[in-house]
């Protein structure tokens, strides 16, 4: 649980970065301190070698060669000097502060430094780290009398310097830096942890708690930003979001209230319209019959016959409007059965072909032969198809193409039989797209505005949907979807066998 927290991961990362960063710096500083101490010791040893060399030259020049041994012994009394000696280039010790080693072989480390033409080297003698410094004693004109003519190495001055003090200083420095490093890491870790917990984790937890309240529907919560940092900005954004949500909720509640009032009003109007339509239909039937009888008495060339025909056409229109009002106010219950959409489309297209406005319309069908039957009311679905196709034909006043397609689609584990009816008309303007399914909304001079509203109502009764996609100047597509019942094809076959 600890490692799942963002703050915990940041704290651990900070500790790791601090440890690595300060650790690298400490190692670098210790290495630098070591080199500095060794370099300082080597410089001191070099100065001491030069002093010893000058003293030896002065003693040899004045013929006091016995003073060389005394000089080495005097210098060797320094507590930090392990030994000072002069050895032959072949390794034999000629003079030494320790007289007992005269005539012996010098150590391999000192001889290796000389033979490798180096000035110094660091090695261990027992358990003690030692700095060995060598300097060749080269004869000059003052030495030709005793050592012969020609410049040559007549001896090697060697000084072994103890690095125990240097090692102890380095050890003390290392311990100091180690404790300082641990202290700094702990201090910075505790400080950063406190800052993260106080100024990041706690505000985020508070924000999460308030968000949980909002999720439960409480839109009265607000957060008071304490600082003008990123967390404060996040709190202000949260408050702004809740303000907008609260405003949207109030608007939505107001909209729902208005919709309920409108629905009640529409229900009342629908009931009244249904009653009026019912009362109108019977007189209209009588009027239509009477005028038809009168029309039969007129000769074909009688101008009154045309007038009577126009009256009959208007009566037919009124009758259709009354019928639509009755159906919209109280649609009949659907009679469900397995419906073959492809066969139903072919039948509907046949009727559409007889329509007077379909003469210049090219009809195209692209049907999925594997489309299973749907569970619906065949007559009501045909009514929807007929209405949508007539709308498409009427939108193509100068001719065009009416295309009907079927296919099987799946969403959320449910299969649907989809019908797409598209035309190449002028399309629907964007400002009218949301109104075409509204009752009594129409742009036609001869329309009632109930056709598409009835289509949507019929589709909702059968668990289906109808929607439209249109671009002005490019035509319109109506998309009808009906749920496919699992095993519908097999059930239909069994029903057919039972009926035979």
N, C-alpha and C positions, 0 to 999 in steps of 0.2 A: 504493500500500500504506500509505503514511504517513497519508493522509487517511481510510483505512478504520478506523483505530484510534480508539476512543472517547477515550482519553487525549490523543491528538494533536489531536482536534477541540476538546477542553476547553482545551488549551494555547493553540491559535490563538484561540479565543473569548476567553480571558482577556487575551491580548495586544491583541486588537481593542478590548475593553471598556476596558482600561487606557489605550490610546492615545487613544481617543475621550474618555474621562472626564477624563484629565489634560490633554489638548489643549484641551478646552472650558474647563476651569478656568484654564489658562495664558492663553488668549485673553481670558477675562473679566478676569483680573488685569492683563494688559498694558493693556487698555482702561481699566481703573480707574486704573492708574498714570499713564497718559497724561492722563486727565482731572484727576487730582490735581496733576500737575506744571503743566499749563496753568492750572488754577485758582490755584495758588500764585503763578505768574508774573503772572497778571492782578491778584491782590491787591497784589503788590509794585508793579506798574505803577500801580494805582489810588492807592496811598499816595503814590507819587512825583508823580502828577498833582496831587493835593491840595496837596502841598508847593509845587510850582511855581506853582499858582494863587494860593496865599496870598502867595508872594513877589512875583508880578506885581501883585496888588492893592495891596500895601504900596508898591511902587515907583511905581505910577500915582497913588496917593493923595498921596504926598509930592512929586509933580511930577517924579519922576526916571524918565521914560518910557524914557530911553536905557539904563537899567539892565536893561530887559526882555531886550534882545538879549544882554547879558552873562550874565544868568541862564540863558538857553537854551543859550548856548555852554558855560557851566560844567557844566550838567547833561548836555549832549551828550558830554562827555568820558568818560562811563561806557561801558566796552567792550561792554556788552550792549545799549546803546541804539543803534539804527541812525540814528535822527533824532528830534528834538523840535522842534515848530513850532507857530505859531499861524496859522490861515488863516481868511479871511473865509467867511461862509456860502455865498457864491457860488463858492468854490473857490480864490480867489486867496491865495497865501501872503503873510502880513503880516510875520511874524517867524519866524526859523529859526536853529537852531544852525549850519546851513550857510548862510552869508550869500549864497552864489551863487544859491540857489534862491528868494530873496525876489522877489516879483512874478510868479513863475511859477504855474502851475496845480498844485494838489495832485494826487496820484495818484488814479486812479478807485476804488481799493479803499477808501482813507481817506474819500473823499467819499461813497461808497455807504454806508459805516457811519453817517456823520452823517445823511445824507438818509433812511435807513431807521430812524432814531431808535434805533439800537443803541449799546451802550457799547463793544463790542469786536468784533473779527473776526480770523480767522486766514487768511492768504494767503501766497503765495510772492513773494519779490522776488529775481529771478534764480534761484539754486539754493538759496536760504535761506528756511526757513519763518519767517514773521514774525507777531507778535501786534500788531495795530494797535488802540490804545485812543484814544478821543476823549472830550472833555468840553466841553460848551458853556459859554462865558463869558457870563453874563447880567449886564447892567448893573443896578445898584441906585442908591439915592439918592446914593451917593458919586460915581457916574459921570455924574449928570445934567448937571453943569456942562460936561463935555467932549463927551458923547455924546447930550445932549438928554434930555428927560423921557420916562418910560415904560420899563417893563422890556422888554428885547429882547436878542436874541443879538448881541453885538458882535464875537464871534470864537469860534473853535473851537480848543481846545488839543488837539494830536495828538502822540501818543508811539508810536513804532514800536520794539517790543521784540524782540530776536533770540531765537528759540527753538532756536538751534543747541545750546546746552548742554542744554536740555530734551530735544531729539531725541537727543543723544548719550547722556544718562542713560537715556532710554527704550530706545535701541538696546542699551546695555549690559545693562539689565534684561531685555530680550527674549532676548538671547543667554544670559544666566544661566539664565533660566527654560527656555529650549530645551534647554540642556545638562542642567539638572536633570531636566527631563521625560524626556529620553532615558535618563538614568542610572536614574531611578526605574522607568521601564518595563522596561529591561533587567534591573534588579535583581529587580523583582517577577516578571517573566517567568521568569527563571532559577530564582528561589526556588520559584514555583508549579510549574514544570516538574519540578524536583527532588522536590518533595513528592508530586506526582502519580505520577511514575515510581517513586519509592521506596515510597510507602505505598499506592498504588492499583494501578498496572500490574503491579508485580512480584508482589504477593499474588494478583491475579487470574490472572496467568499460571501461578503455582504451583497455584492452585485448578483451573485448566483442565487442567493436566498430571495432577493427581490424579484428576480426573473421567474423563480418557481412560483411566487405568489401571482405574478402576471399570468403565468401558464394556467393557474387554477381559476383565473377570471377576475382577480382583484386588480383593477386598473387605477386604484387610488394611491398605490405605492410610489414613492419618489426617493431619490438618493441625494443627499446634500454633499456636493464635492468639497473636500477639505483643502485640496491643493490644485494648482493650475498645471499639473503634469499630464502625462498620457492617461493615467487612471482617472484623473478628474475630467479629462475630455471624454473618456469612455462613459463616465457617470452622466455627464451632460447629454451625451448622445442617447443614453438609455432613457433619461427623462423625456427627451424630445420624442423618442419612439413611442413611449407610453402615452404622451400627450396626443400624438397622432392616432394611436390605437383607440384612445378614449373618445376622441372626436369622431373617428370612423364608426365606433360602436354606436354612438348617439345618432349619427346620420343613418346608420343601418337600421337602428330601432325605429327611427322616424319613418324611414322608407318602408319598413315592414308594416308599420301602423297604417301608413297611407295605402299600401297595397291591400291590407285587410279591409280598410274602408272601401277601397275601390272594388275589391272582390265582392263585398256585401252589396255594393251598389249595382255592380254588374249582374250579380245573382238576381237581384230584384228586377233589374231591367230585363234580364233574360226571361224570368218568369212572366213578366208583363208582356214582353215581345212574343213569347210562345203563345200566351193567351190571345193576344191580338192576331197573331198569324193564324191560329186555329179558327178564330172568328171570321177572318178574311177569306180563308180557303173555300169554305162552303158557298158564300155568295159569289165568289169568283167562278166557281164551277158552274153555278147557275147562269151567270152572265155569259160565260164562254159558250155554253150550250145554246142559249137564246140567240146570241150573235151569229153562231154557226148556222142556225136555222135561217136567220135573215139573209146571211150571205148566199145561201143556196138559192134564194129567190131572185137574186140579181143576175143579170146577164154578164157574160165575160167581158163585154166591152163597156159595161156600166161603170162610170168613174166611182160610184159609191162602193163598188166591190173592193177596190184598192184601199179605200178608207177603212172599211170593215176589216180587211186583212191586217192593216196596221194596228187596229184596236185589239184584234186577237193576239197579235205578237206581243203587245204590251201586257195583255192579260196573262200570257204565258210567262213573261218575265216576272210579273208580280207573284204568280203562283210559285215560281222557282225560288224567289226571295223568301216567301212565306215558308216554303219547305225547308230551306236552309236555316231559317230562324228556329223552326221547330226542332230540327236535328241538332243544332248547336246548343239550344236550351236543354234538350233532353235526348242525347244520342242513345241509340239502342245498344243493348249489351252485345258484345261480340260473341259469335258462335265459333269456337276454336276447332281447328282441324289441321292436319298436316297439309301444307300448301307448297306446291312446286312453283317456285318463283319464276323459273324460266318459261314454263307453260303459261303462267298467268300474264307474263309480259308479252308473249306472242299474241295471246288473245286480245289484250288491251291495244296493242299496236294495230291489229286488224280493225278494231272499231275506230281508232284514231284516223286510220287511212280514209275512212268514209267521211270524215269531217270536212266541211267546205273549205276551211282555212288551211288544210293540210295538203292541198294540191301541189304547191310549189316547194314542199318540204321533202328533203331526202332523209329517209329513215335508216339508221345503222344500228345493228344490235351485235354486241360482243358478249356472249353468255358463257359462263363457266359450266361445262357439262357435268362436272363433279359436285356441283353445289347441292348439298342435302336439303330436304324440305324443312320449312320453318313451321312453328306452331302459332297459327294466327287465324283471323277471320278473312276468308278469301274475298268476300264481297267488299268488305271495308278496305282491304289492301288494294283491290282493283279501283275503288273509288279514289284512293289517294294517288295511285299511278295515273289515272285518267285526268285528275285535276292538275297534277304537276306537268304532264305532257301537254295538255291544252294551254297552260300558261307559257310553256316553252314555244309552242307553235305560234301563239299570239304575239310573242316578242319578236318573231322573225317576219316582219311585215313584207319584206322584199325577198322572202325565201331564205333557205339555209339548211342546216343539217341538225337533225335530232338524233342523238346517240344515247343508247341505253346499254349499260354494262352491268354484269353481275360478277361477284367474286366472294370468296370465303375469307373472312378476316377473324383475327383472334386478339382479344384484349383481356388481361386479368384472368386467364384460364377459361374464358367464355368465348365460344365461337358465334359469329354473327353472319347472316346472309346479307350482303350489301348490294344495294341497287343504286347506280349513279345515272341520273337523267340529265344530260347536258345539251345546251343549245348554243347556237352561234349568233344570238341576238345582240342587242345593245348593252346588256348587262344591267345591274341594279346599282344606282348611285350609293356611295357609302353612307349617306345620311338617311337612307331608306332601308338599309339592311336590317336594322334592329326592329323595324316596324312591320315587316311583311307578314309576321305571324300574329299581329295584334288584330283582334276582331274589329270589323267594320273599316279597317284601313285599306284603301284601294286607290290606284292611280288610273283605273279604267273608267270610262264614262258609262259603260254598261255593267260594271261589276258591283257586287254587294260587299266585298271585303271580308267574306266569311270562308272562302274556299280553303286558303292555307291554314286558317285558324282551326277549321274542322279537321284538316289533314293532321295537324299536330295533336289534336285531341284524340283522334283515332289511333295514332301511333302510340301515344302514352297509354291508352287503354290496353294495348297488346304488348307492353314492355319494350317497345321499339323507340327509335328516335328518327327525327328528320331535321336536317340542317342544310344550310345553303352556303355556297361559296361563289362569289361573283366579282368580276372586275369590269368596270364600265368600259364598253367598247370591245370586250373580249368574250362576252357570253356569260352564262350562268350554269352552275352545276347544283342540282339537288341530290343530297346523299341520304338514302333511306336505309336503316339497319334494323333487322329483326333477329332475335335470338334463335339459335339453332338448338333444338332439344337433342341431348345425347341419345344415340340409338334411334333417331327418328326414322331413318330409312328402313331399318329392320322392323320397327313397329308398324310402319305403313304397309310393308309387304304382308305382315301377319294379318292386318286388318283386311287387306284385299282378299287374302285366301279365305278368311272367315266369311266374308260377304258372298263369296262364290260357292 
